């Protein structure tokens, strides 16, 4: 790619095309939904990881592992074979104007959200932590309207508010309605993650989504490597099957692969519509919590799921 960045690669090549150019609305919806499924496993996997790692160690190591996978992808599949003569396959660095946006993505989804939710899960159940995800779709849509200038229809906003209300009512009812010491972490995580999603969705319209999260992970290495060195020296590590499996999932599944398909979906169908698919995430998290952690599935879950799915259907059909 002689004088061009990866953001301007020919759209005929899948690895170089922007995500806005590599799939229509149906495919974009599927990709965003796959991202939601990957994210729904994050809290249970984090709970497993905390069985063997301290919170700071878990966050730092997961980010480094994800950055290693992302860096390998940037080197191996960064540009098409016929354009590798001078870059030995490496993806060209993003344009200077995109680095601030990548820093926001890194601060939000690579460091901020994982750290804050991991600290919260030390004293909170996965069901209570799901209240963050219940508010995340609406918050992301609001930030998208402010940052990107999207203007969804009134029908979209009504359905989004109704879906958020259903999820919040369900999760708060299940937690007994009491605020915990973890709530400050959870609400802070909500804000930084919504900012990271919004900025990443915007960048995925001008560069491939896998490169958005890939460069954000690499950009955070100067922070995560020393963090890991310090944390591992103070926090004991007990390697168990659960701990290792949880670490691998949050690193590769949630932190990299999930965000790859998520940003592709956002670029294809728009940030507001993609964000509303996350209304289903708390309910999926509860299912995984029952299957993986042995938690109890509330009776109200099926009714809430039906209400949420209806709201999702309305947001996907509304002008967004």
N, C-alpha and C positions, 0 to 999 in steps of 0.2 A: 504493500500500500504506500507507494512512494511518498506523496505529500499529503495523503489524506489520513484522517483518523478513522478509527473503527466505526465512528458514528456515521460515516458517509460511504461505507462499503456498498457495492452493488447489491440491490435488493434481490437479485436472483440467487444469491448464495445465502443459504439459511443461516450460517453462523455470522454473516456480516450484515444481514438485513436488520433494520430496526423492527422492533416487535409490533409496531403499528402496521407494518407492511406484510407480515408473515402469517396472517390468519384472519378470518372474518369473525363476526360476532359469535356464532356457535362455538367455534374452536376457542375463542378467547374466554367464553364462559366456562368451558370445560377446563381450561388451563387455570383460571382463577379458582375454580372449585377444587382442583387438585391441590392448589396451594393451601386452601382452607383445611382440607383433610390433613395435610402435613402439619399445619400449625396446631390443629386440634390435639395432636399427640404431644405437643411440647410440654404442657404442664405435667402430665403423667410421667413422661420421660425425665423431666427435671427432678421430679420426686424420686425416681429411681436413681438418678445421678447423685442426689444429695445423700444417698445411703453410703456412698463411698468417697465423696469429695466434699470439701468445704465450699461454700457459695462462691467465694472469690476465685478459687482454683477452678471450679466448674465453668464459670463464665470465661475465664482467660483461656483455658485449654480448649473449650469448644470453639472459640473464635479462631485460635491458631490452627486447629485441625481443619475448620472450614476454609480458612485462608490458604492452607496448603492445597486443598482440593481445587479451590478457585484459581490459585496461581498456576497449577498444572494445566487447567483448562485454558487459561490465558496464553500459556506457552505452546501447548500442543494443538489446540483447535482455534487459536485466535484469529487467523486469517486463512483464506483458501490456499491450497498447495501451490498454485501457479503464481501467487503473490508473496512467497516466502523467501525470495532470494536474498534480501538484505535484513530480514528480521528473524530468521530461522524459526518461523511459525508464530512468533509472538504477536499478540494483539497490540496495535498501536495505542499508546497512552491517550486518554481522553483529551479533548481540547481544554485549554486553560479555563475557559468560562464554565466548564462543567465540574471542576474540582470542588467548589463550594457546595454544590448540590450533593456530590458524593460524600462530602464530610457530614452533611446533615443525615444522609442515609446511614453512614457509619455510626454517628452518635445516637441515632434513633433505634435502628433495628439490629445493629451489630453489638453495641455496648449497652445503651440505655435500657431498652425493654428487657433483654435477657437478665441484666444485673438486677434491676428493680423487682422483676417478678420472682427471680430466684431468692432474693432477700425476703420477699413477702411469703413465699412458700415455706419458709422455715417455721412460720407460726400460723399460716393460713392453709385451709384445705383447698384442693383443686376446684371444688365447687364454688367456694367463696371467691377465689381468684378469678373465676370465669366472669364475674361482674365487669371486669376490665374489658373483656372481649365483647360483652354485651353493649358497651358504650362505644367501642372502637369504630364500628361502621359509621355511626352518625358523626363522630368526631372527625373521621377521615373525610367524609363528604363535605363537612363544613370547612375544613382546612383547604380542601380542593377548590371550593368555591372562592375562597379568599386568595389562594396562591396561584391557581391556574386559570381562574375566571370561568369555571364551569357553571352553568345555570340550569340545573335540573328543574323539571316541572313541579307544580304544586302537588300533583298526585304522587310523585316520587317522594317528596318530603313528608307527606302524610303517612305513606307506607313505611318510610324509614323510621319515623318517630314511633309509629305503632309497633314495629318490630323491636326497636330498642326498648320500648316500655314493657313489652311482653317478656323479653329476656331479663331485664333488670328486676321486674316483679318476681319472676321465677327464682332467680339466683338469690335475691335478698330474702325472699320467703324461706328458701332452703337454709340460709345462714342464720335465720332467726331475727334478722333485721338489726343486728348489733354491729356497730363499727368496731374494728379491731386495730391493733397497732400496725398491721400490715396495710391498712387502707391507704395511708399516705404514699407508700411505695407503689401501690396499684394505680392510683390516680395519676401519679407522676409518670408511670410507665405508659398509661393511656395517651398522654399528651406527646411524649417523645416518639412513640411508635407511630401515631397518626401523622406526625411531621415527616418521619422517615418513609412511610408509605406514600404520602403525597409527593414528596420530592423524587422518590424512586419511580413512581408512575409517570411523572413528568419527564424524567430523563430517559425512560424506556421508549419514549416516542422518537428520540433522536439517536439512540444507541441500543444495541441488543440488551435485553433485560438481564441475561446471565453475566454480561460485562458490568452492568450497574452494580450488582451485589458483589461480583468478583473484585472489582477495583475498590469498592468500599471496604471489603474485608482486608485487602492488602494494605489499604491506607491506614487501617487501625493497628497493624502489626507493631509499630513503634510503641504503642501503648500496651497491647496485650502480651507481648513477649516479656517485658520486665514485670508486668502484673503477675504473670504465671510464675516467674522465678521467685518473686517475693511470697506469693500466696502459697505455693507448694512447700516453701521452707517453713511456714508457720502452721498451715492446716494439715492435719494427718490425712493420709490417703489409704483407703481399704478397698482394694480391687475385688469386686464381686461381679457375678454375671449381670445383675441388675444395674450396678453402677456403670459398668463398661457399656452395656447396651444403651442405657439412657444417655450417656455421654456421646456415643456415636450417632444416635438419632438426632439429638439437639444440634450437633455439629454439622452433620452431612444432610440429614433430612430436613430439619426446620431452618437451619441457618443458611444453607446454600440451595439445595434442590427445590425446597418449598418456595423460596423467594424468587428463584429463576422462573418457575411457571406462574407465580403470582404476578410478577411485574410484566410478563408477557401478556397475561390476561388483562391487566390494567390498561396496557397500551392499546389492546385490541378493542375493548368494550367501554373504556373510560373509567376513570378513578371512582366516580360516584357509584356506578352500577356494580363494579367489582367489589367495592367496599361492603355493599349490602349483602353479598354472599356470606360474609363473616357472621351474619346474624345466626347462622347455623352452628358456628364454631363452639359456643359454650355447651350446646346440647351434645355435640359429638364428643367434646371433652368429657362430659359426664358418662357417656357410654364407655369410652376408653378407661375411665376411672373405675367403673364397675368391673370391666374385664381384666384390667391390669393391676389395679390397686385394691380390689375387693370392696370398694365403696358401694353404698346402697343406691339403687336407681329410684328416684322419687316417683310417686304415682302421677304427679302433674306433668312429668316430662313429655309423654306422648301428646298431651293437649297443647303444651307450649310449642312442641315441634311442629304441630299442624298449623298453629297460628303464625309461627315464624316462616314456614315454607310458603304460606299464602302471601305474607308481606314481601318475601323475596321475589315471588312470581310477579307481583305488582310492580316492584322497582325495576325488574328487568324489562317489563313491557312499557313502562313509562318513559317519556322523553327525558334522557339524562345526558 
